[in-house]
Amino acid sequence: MKRSERLIAMTNYLIEHPQQLVSLPFFTESYQSAKSSISEDLGIINDMFQKEGIGRLQTVPGAAGGVKYIPANSDERSESFADELANQLEDPERLLPGGYLFMSDLLGDPQTVRNIGRLFATHFANHSIDVIMTVATKGIPLAYAVASFLNVPVVIVRRDPKVTEGSTVSINYVSGSSRKIQTMVLPKRSLKQGANVCIIDDFMKAGGTINGMRSLLDEFEANVAGIGVLAEAEDEEEDRVVEEYVSLLQINNVDIKNKKIEVHRGNMFSK
Amino acid sequence: MKRSERLIAMTNYLIEHPQQLVSLPFFTESYQSAKSSISEDLGIINDMFQKEGIGRLQTVPGAAGGVKYIPANSDERSESFADELANQLEDPERLLPGGYLFMSDLLGDPQTVRNIGRLFATHFANHSIDVIMTVATKGIPLAYAVASFLNVPVVIVRRDPKVTEGSTVSINYVSGSSRKIQTMVLPKRSLKQGANVCIIDDFMKAGGTINGMRSLLDEFEANVAGIGVLAEAEDEEEDRVVEEYVSLLQINNVDIKNKKIEVHRGNMFSK
């Protein structure tokens, strides 16, 4: 196979298999090419991925080694994406009762969701994450987007058990802002003891829901390896029950009376 | 920029922007290359995408023209993926009360979900779809996977309204198998009149839920442009209230007593 063809096929393969170790023999056999050619191709791809700001190739030496595509946004790409998103969210038409923001249109766009996922995956790339966890419903697309770049499975916490999930573990927790007692369930088969779990959600006010997920992880004897939220309501900072988290956006000064709202980059960018 | 570098950058760009018309000037400016070189590159990429069985490039001529990546599985890839999935689902450990199957582990794997999405997107590529619709919770990841390859937004039907979605339209419907009356809601802002909607869900027994979504679409004066389900319970065929649909898998002969189950390719492969 010609180099030009190989570069296309290998680029596609690596992009579709992020964070997966691919052995060199896999490429030499798939494309009927010498090891030296494949190595040279990988060098070109690595340079180009970095130039484009989409990540890099990691080489693992030795007999069991190979190459792994680590998706990672350049800072420039991350910042300009966050600013663009913030800008879209500042539209006063989005204001809903209770200081919530209508975000379903943005969260309904697969390209936007994928970009958000890439950003969190960049942040959590070195956190040795085994599983992404989220709570139904809005966090689900974000969780899958992050998971697809980290190459780990997703588990979904629900408010009520469903027959299609088999036996479940449930906990009660106090919602941070409304102070109501709520329930969360997770299928028994979904988490292994000692798993490193990254919690992803779309919105955090006081953080009660995320705290609930933390209690649920305790039941499974699993660890919180990271917490990422798309948007945090900054005005709620005083009552916050969750401390260690990263946010992509911060929503400040929600002024329902004058229909004004400010959205800034989240704490992910100051860390 | 050298051809080898350009091919990598363009392959990445096209894969990340499926079903989007990209003008030639965008490429010539991004990569500082002549139009003739870019055209030649696109020819090589098109050939290679087809050889790899992942889709093709469509050229749109004229001043407003350009090139569009149409993701599409080769039949061979689709069939072998469906068979592999069927094989995994035939594990008797998956049997749950009521003839349901535990699928959360498979639906929790982003790579599997993405492959399912690619398969439906291949099937619906020529159906002029504007929106993908699904119902919370399990259909969500599948809906996003399909939508990402078709480059259209997703709207999510819920069982109960949520403050973060603004005002909603709700309907009551009769669940096909349990004959219970249930409710479905969709935010008012989520669908335009006349939109062509593709319904995606994970599992269909009698089809009551999908029928409910159809009634909801009537309320919005939107059209059903397609229905896709990951797995259908074939034994329920007699009671089925939905006719025009494609399934990726069919579940037959669920024998709870002897812990046996058969899973075959769905009707997508016989159409």
Interface residues (C-beta under 8 A of the other chain):
Chain A: R3 S4 E5 L7 I8 A9 T11 N12 I15 E16 H17 I44 I45 D47 M48 F49 K51 E52 I54 L96 P97 G98 Y100 L101 F102 M103 S104 D105 G108 D109 P110 Q111 V113 R114 A136 T137 K138 I140 P141 Y144 A145 A147 S148 N151 V152 P153 V154 V155 I156 R158 K162 V163 T164 E165 G166 P187 R189 S190 F203
Chain B: R3 S4 E5 L7 I8 A9 T11 N12 I15 E16 H17 I44 I45 D47 M48 F49 K51 E52 I54 L96 P97 G98 Y100 L101 F102 M103 S104 D105 G108 D109 P110 Q111 V113 R114 A136 T137 K138 I140 P141 Y144 A145 A147 S148 N151 V152 P153 V154 V155 I156 R158 K162 V163 T164 E165 G166 P187 R189 S190 F203
